[in-house]
Each structure stands twice: as structure tokens, then as C-alpha cells.
Amino acid sequence: MTDPIGTSLPGITNIPIGDDPSENRYSSSKLAQARAKITRMQTASHPHQPIGVYDSGVGGLSVLRAIRTALPHEDLLYLGDQANVPYGERSLEELRELARGVTRFMLAQGAELIVIACNTASAAALKTLRQEYPEVPFVGMEPAVKPAAEQTHSGKVGVLATPSTFQGELYASVVERFASGVEIYQETCPGLVSQIEKGWLETPKTRQILEAALLPLMARGVDTLVMGCTHFPFVIPLIEQITEGNARVIDPAPAVARQTQRVLDEHGLLNPQPAAGTTHYYTTGDPAKFARVLSRLIGVHAPIQALRWQGKDLTPIE
């Protein structure tokens, strides 16, 4: 499967990316908002603006795959910030700064909507980004505690996520609102994100990490598992082996794709054209490694544009 790479969108290419931080012309909140307005104006005259999808690495590809299935005619941008993966070990302020930089880059490429396809980044930065870019629609990840609480028969739910996700206000709010009367068990699965970043989905070490998390949950009577990190759906087949099919596994990606479609529709941004959409892939890591894992995880073979951080902003590597 090949995903063609398009060219920069008209009217957007003259927005500077990656200037020296001391001379950055769009780092202030006022200029950032001005660029958001420019993007919205471009959307009005060019209704084929892409959807930006962002993650710390390859985990968000599980969300991208669901969005592509739900919205086959939309153009997509995918950015994996692999220079800074894993996000789960970073502070909230670090995560917010990274999210701001990615948002500026996505807007410079003409994104009409941005999906934060990372639970950790959503927990840290979604509220902040919505405040700083009020004219830009954002869709974030929310741990699927509500459907898990509705579907469990034993009243015991396991949530697999990173430490930063568990520490965030968003997770606490979801549990408080939807998990009344349900026992919630949390597991961080140390090292699992790194295994998936390498495409190692079924290795002995990956199994060991998952068994250490899942077997105690099963012993406690957990019958429903929430994938609270977008990397984790890629090991659902192994999870089902380990649990012997005795636990329902909830992947939030399809729900995020539906929400993306709803938000586009509400803003009049759905692409009416029948042609298949294209996808641009970017990484702040090694593009060759990203390409290999992209093929391994979702069966896509495509060129990868390398990016680098210059101060707080992203610039392409030619």
C-alpha cells in the first residue's frame, strides 16, 4: 500500500518555520493566533486542508488508521516526535512546549483540525492548546473508562497507560465521572512503548512486559481492559493470547475517528471530493526506522520527511 505525498498547500508556504529562537516571528500568543486565523481563511478558499495527527512516536498510527478508514477522502498529516519519545517520562511543562511546537508546525502546513493522538500529550496539553488557539478545532485522547465501566460484568476494569496519563487531571476527571461503583486497576507497562516503537510486537520481552501487567489483573477478576496509550492497540493480539480471551479489550481509536468526523462536520470542513486522500508522514527521529515500523504496523510504504527541533520550533531537514 503506497500513500502519496503531496506538495505544500497554497498560501501557507510563506509562513516561516524554525527561525532562530531569538528572532522567532511567531512565538507570541498574538502572532500564533494570527496564523490560526490565516489558516482558517485558507480553509475557506481551499476546502481541501489536511487533518493533522500527532503523537510522540508511532503509537498514533493506530488512530491515523482509524481516521483513514472513517474519512477516506481527507488529506492527513502524521507527525511522530520520536526525538522525544517516550512522552510518559516527561514533565507536564515539557509536554506542553512540545505540543505548542507541533501545533505551530501543523498550522504552517495548513492543518484545519489537529488530533492529539497521544494520551499523555492530551492529558498535559489539550486544555492549554484550546485556550491558546481558540479558532483551531482540536480532538484529544480520553481514556475509555466510560465504555469500560458500562461493559464490565465483574465490576473490575484494568487501564494500561503511562505514568503521565495517570497523573493528569483528564484521567482523574474521567474516573470520577464515569467509574462510580467500578474498581479501577492501573498498570504502566514499563518498556512497552519502546518495544512498539521498534516494531517488536511479539518478542519474548514484549510478552514478559505484558504478562507482568496482565496476569495480576486477571487474578483480581478484571474482565475489561482499556488501552490508555495509543501505542498499545498494536499488541492487542498478544494481549488476547495472554488473557486467553477472558477480557474485553477497548481500543479508543474508532471513537476518536468518529469524533474527528463530527467536529469536521460541525465546522463545515468535511472534504466533499470523491478522490482518495493523501497522507504526509513526518518524524523528528530516524526516517528510515520510521518507514520500517510504519510498514510493520499498518502496512504502508511511503516517503518520510525528517524534521528537527530548533529551539521550540520544527524545521524540515532537506
Secondary structure as GFF3:
##gff-version 3
##sequence-region A 1 318
A	DSSP	three_ten_helix	21	23	.	.	.	ID=ss1
A	DSSP	alpha_helix	29	45	.	.	.	ID=ss2
A	DSSP	beta_strand	51	55	.	.	.	ID=ss3
A	DSSP	alpha_helix	61	70	.	.	.	ID=ss4
A	DSSP	beta_strand	76	80	.	.	.	ID=ss5
A	DSSP	three_ten_helix	87	89	.	.	.	ID=ss6
A	DSSP	alpha_helix	92	108	.	.	.	ID=ss7
A	DSSP	beta_strand	113	116	.	.	.	ID=ss8
A	DSSP	alpha_helix	119	132	.	.	.	ID=ss9
A	DSSP	beta_strand	138	139	.	.	.	ID=ss10
A	DSSP	alpha_helix	145	151	.	.	.	ID=ss11
A	DSSP	beta_strand	156	160	.	.	.	ID=ss12
A	DSSP	alpha_helix	163	167	.	.	.	ID=ss13
A	DSSP	alpha_helix	169	178	.	.	.	ID=ss14
A	DSSP	beta_strand	183	187	.	.	.	ID=ss15
A	DSSP	alpha_helix	192	197	.	.	.	ID=ss16
A	DSSP	alpha_helix	204	219	.	.	.	ID=ss17
A	DSSP	beta_strand	224	227	.	.	.	ID=ss18
A	DSSP	three_ten_helix	232	235	.	.	.	ID=ss19
A	DSSP	alpha_helix	236	242	.	.	.	ID=ss20
A	DSSP	beta_strand	248	250	.	.	.	ID=ss21
A	DSSP	alpha_helix	253	266	.	.	.	ID=ss22
A	DSSP	beta_strand	279	283	.	.	.	ID=ss23
A	DSSP	alpha_helix	287	298	.	.	.	ID=ss24
A	DSSP	beta_strand	304	310	.	.	.	ID=ss25
A	DSSP	beta_strand	313	316	.	.	.	ID=ss26
###
